[in-house]
Amino acid sequence: MNEKNNKNSMIRLFNVSKRFGGKLALKNISLDIEQGEFIFISGPSGAGKSTLLKILYLAENTFEGQVLIDGMNLSRISSSKLPVLRRRFGIVFQDFKLIPTRTVYENIALVLEAAGKKSAFIKKKVMQVLRSTGMEKKAKAFPLTLSGGEQQRVAVARAVVGEPSIILADEPTGSLDSTSARAILDFLIEYHKKGTTILIASHDLHLMKNTIQGKNIELNAGRIIRTDIML
């Protein structure tokens, strides 16, 4: 791998495998993802898409091989540096993972509060992402009063409010109608234009095609079986 690629690499995996009991969920995965790339991770249910994302943001921290995020080796990272690493990520979950007892505003603000930001900054930033996702009028609403599409918009707003360098989205459109799904993708595309590295795990390549030029990494039974450029 040449020096230029090493310099620009944001995410690097070397022969990564993950076992659940005696079963291999990922098998010898090697990847080199450059800063600012838009990556689709496709494949059927059980292919290993979610497991791969979970390893990247350390929701799964027992694996074989090596993972480097912006030069930091996940298997060697100290507990003191772990919060700093995690702030590089914005995570969009398929099942939203919003706190039902907190308002839309509060769910998003928690990210900035955890980072120690001042209240004035938090208010300005949260309202900014709510406007950009079309959810400004729902700031005081509770998650369970929202539609699935609205909840996912809030989840995306929460993921981007801290201005992460990497966004990981696990089936972000899987439970949405086509209109809501397209709105979520369009918002992620706008963030990608700012230089954010984005990885979307999805079984629905039909939705992804003709959306943006990106790379499709197809998994099956825990292995990479194909890598394509999508136009």
C-alpha positions as CSV (number, residue, x, y, z in Angstrom):
1,M,0.0,0.0,0.0
2,N,1.5,3.3,-1.0
3,E,2.3,6.2,1.3
4,K,-0.5,8.4,-0.1
5,N,-3.1,5.7,0.8
6,N,-1.6,5.3,4.3
7,K,-1.8,9.0,4.9
8,N,-5.4,9.4,3.9
9,S,-6.7,6.2,5.5
10,M,-9.4,6.8,8.1
11,I,-10.4,3.1,8.8
12,R,-8.1,0.1,8.3
13,L,-8.9,-3.5,9.0
14,F,-6.3,-6.3,8.8
15,N,-7.6,-9.9,8.8
16,V,-10.4,-9.2,11.2
17,S,-12.5,-12.2,12.4
18,K,-15.2,-12.2,15.0
19,R,-16.6,-15.3,16.8
20,F,-19.8,-15.8,18.7
21,G,-19.3,-19.0,20.5
22,G,-17.9,-21.4,17.9
23,K,-19.4,-19.6,15.0
24,L,-17.4,-17.1,12.9
25,A,-19.5,-14.0,12.2
26,L,-16.6,-12.2,10.3
27,K,-13.9,-14.1,8.5
28,N,-10.5,-12.4,7.7
29,I,-11.9,-9.0,6.8
30,S,-9.3,-6.5,5.4
31,L,-10.4,-3.0,4.4
32,D,-8.8,0.3,3.7
33,I,-11.3,3.2,3.8
34,E,-10.1,6.7,3.1
35,Q,-11.2,9.9,4.7
36,G,-14.4,11.2,3.0
37,E,-15.4,8.0,1.3
38,F,-19.1,6.9,1.1
39,I,-19.3,3.2,1.7
40,F,-22.2,0.8,1.4
41,I,-21.9,-2.5,3.2
42,S,-24.4,-4.8,1.6
43,G,-25.4,-8.4,2.0
44,P,-28.3,-10.6,3.3
45,S,-29.4,-10.9,6.9
46,G,-26.7,-12.6,8.9
47,A,-23.9,-11.6,6.5
48,G,-21.9,-9.8,9.2
49,K,-22.8,-6.2,8.4
50,S,-23.9,-5.1,11.9
51,T,-21.1,-7.0,13.5
52,L,-18.6,-5.1,11.4
53,L,-20.0,-1.7,12.4
54,K,-20.1,-2.7,16.0
55,I,-16.4,-3.6,16.0
56,L,-15.6,-0.2,14.5
57,Y,-17.3,1.7,17.4
58,L,-16.2,-0.9,20.0
59,A,-19.7,-2.2,20.8
60,E,-17.9,-5.5,20.2
61,N,-14.4,-5.4,21.5
62,T,-13.3,-9.0,21.3
63,F,-12.0,-9.9,17.8
64,E,-9.1,-11.3,16.0
65,G,-6.9,-9.1,13.8
66,Q,-6.3,-5.4,13.9
67,V,-8.5,-2.3,13.5
68,L,-7.1,1.2,13.1
69,I,-9.3,4.3,13.3
70,D,-7.4,7.4,12.2
71,G,-4.2,5.6,13.2
72,M,-5.4,4.4,16.6
73,N,-5.2,0.7,17.1
74,L,-8.5,-0.4,18.8
75,S,-6.9,-3.4,20.5
76,R,-4.3,-1.2,22.2
77,I,-6.3,1.9,23.0
78,S,-6.3,3.0,26.6
79,S,-9.5,3.6,28.6
80,S,-8.6,7.3,28.9
81,K,-8.5,7.7,25.1
82,L,-11.7,5.7,24.5
83,P,-14.1,8.6,24.9
84,V,-12.1,10.7,22.5
85,L,-12.2,7.9,19.9
86,R,-16.0,7.4,20.3
87,R,-16.6,11.1,19.8
88,R,-15.2,10.7,16.3
89,F,-18.3,8.6,15.5
90,G,-21.9,9.4,14.9
91,I,-24.1,6.2,15.1
92,V,-27.5,5.8,13.4
93,F,-29.3,2.6,14.6
94,Q,-32.0,0.8,12.8
95,D,-34.2,0.8,15.9
96,F,-33.4,4.5,16.7
97,K,-32.4,3.9,20.4
98,L,-34.0,7.2,21.5
99,I,-34.7,7.7,25.2
100,P,-38.5,7.6,25.5
101,T,-38.6,9.8,28.6
102,R,-36.6,12.6,27.0
103,T,-37.8,15.0,24.4
104,V,-36.5,15.2,20.9
105,Y,-34.4,18.2,21.9
106,E,-33.0,16.4,25.0
107,N,-32.1,13.3,23.1
108,I,-29.9,15.2,20.8
109,A,-28.5,17.6,23.4
110,L,-27.2,14.6,25.4
111,V,-24.4,14.1,22.9
112,L,-23.1,17.6,23.4
113,E,-23.7,17.6,27.2
114,A,-21.5,14.5,27.4
115,A,-18.8,16.3,25.5
116,G,-18.9,19.2,28.1
117,K,-20.2,21.8,25.7
118,K,-21.8,25.0,27.2
119,S,-25.6,25.4,27.2
120,A,-25.7,28.3,24.7
121,F,-23.7,26.3,22.2
122,I,-25.8,23.2,22.8
123,K,-29.1,25.1,22.1
124,K,-27.7,26.7,19.0
125,K,-26.3,23.5,17.6
126,V,-29.3,21.3,18.4
127,M,-31.8,23.7,16.8
128,Q,-29.5,23.9,13.8
129,V,-29.6,20.1,13.2
130,L,-33.4,20.0,13.9
131,R,-34.0,22.6,11.2
132,S,-31.8,20.8,8.8
133,T,-33.7,17.5,9.3
134,G,-37.1,19.2,9.3
135,M,-37.8,18.4,12.9
136,E,-37.7,21.9,14.5
137,K,-41.4,21.9,15.3
138,K,-41.0,18.5,17.1
139,A,-38.3,19.7,19.5
140,K,-40.5,19.3,22.6
141,A,-42.2,16.1,21.5
142,F,-41.4,12.7,23.0
143,P,-40.1,9.9,20.7
144,L,-43.1,7.6,21.0
145,T,-45.4,10.3,19.7
146,L,-43.4,10.4,16.4
147,S,-43.7,8.3,13.3
148,G,-40.9,5.9,12.4
149,G,-39.5,8.3,9.8
150,E,-39.6,11.1,12.3
151,Q,-37.8,9.1,14.9
152,Q,-35.1,8.1,12.4
153,R,-34.6,11.8,11.5
154,V,-34.1,12.5,15.2
155,A,-31.6,9.6,15.3
156,V,-29.7,11.1,12.4
157,A,-29.7,14.5,13.9
158,R,-28.3,13.1,17.1
159,A,-25.6,11.3,15.1
160,V,-24.4,14.4,13.4
161,V,-24.8,17.1,16.1
162,G,-21.3,16.5,17.4
163,E,-19.8,16.9,13.9
164,P,-18.2,13.5,13.9
165,S,-15.5,12.6,11.3
166,I,-17.2,9.2,10.7
167,I,-20.9,8.3,10.5
168,L,-21.9,4.6,10.9
169,A,-25.5,3.8,9.9
170,D,-26.9,0.3,10.5
171,E,-29.9,-0.3,8.2
172,P,-31.0,3.3,8.7
173,T,-33.8,3.0,6.1
174,G,-34.8,-0.6,6.8
175,S,-38.2,0.1,8.6
176,L,-39.1,3.2,6.6
177,D,-41.3,3.9,3.6
178,S,-39.6,5.0,0.4
179,T,-40.2,8.7,1.0
180,S,-38.8,8.7,4.5
181,A,-35.9,6.5,3.5
182,R,-34.9,8.9,0.7
183,A,-35.0,11.8,3.0
184,I,-32.6,10.1,5.4
185,L,-30.2,9.2,2.6
186,D,-30.4,12.8,1.2
187,F,-29.4,14.1,4.6
188,L,-26.5,11.8,5.0
189,I,-25.4,12.7,1.5
190,E,-25.4,16.4,2.5
191,Y,-23.1,15.6,5.4
192,H,-20.8,13.5,3.2
193,K,-20.3,16.6,1.1
194,K,-18.7,18.3,4.1
195,G,-16.0,15.6,4.1
196,T,-17.5,13.1,6.6
197,T,-16.6,9.5,6.1
198,I,-19.9,7.5,5.9
199,L,-20.5,3.8,6.2
200,I,-24.1,2.5,5.6
201,A,-24.9,-1.1,6.2
202,S,-28.0,-2.1,4.2
203,H,-29.5,-5.1,2.5
204,D,-31.4,-2.7,0.1
205,L,-29.0,-1.9,-2.7
206,H,-31.9,-0.9,-4.9
207,L,-32.4,2.2,-2.7
208,M,-28.7,3.0,-2.7
209,K,-28.1,2.8,-6.4
210,N,-28.2,6.1,-8.3
211,T,-28.0,7.9,-5.0
212,I,-24.4,8.8,-4.8
213,Q,-21.1,7.6,-6.2
214,G,-19.7,5.4,-3.5
215,K,-18.2,2.0,-2.9
216,N,-20.2,-1.1,-2.3
217,I,-18.6,-3.8,-0.1
218,E,-20.7,-7.0,-0.3
219,L,-20.6,-9.5,2.6
220,N,-21.9,-13.0,2.7
221,A,-21.4,-15.5,5.6
222,G,-18.9,-13.1,7.2
223,R,-16.6,-12.7,4.1
224,I,-16.1,-10.0,1.6
225,I,-17.2,-11.5,-1.7
226,R,-17.2,-8.4,-3.9
227,T,-16.2,-4.7,-3.9
228,D,-17.8,-2.4,-6.5
229,I,-17.8,1.3,-7.3
230,M,-21.4,2.5,-7.5
231,L,-22.2,5.3,-9.9
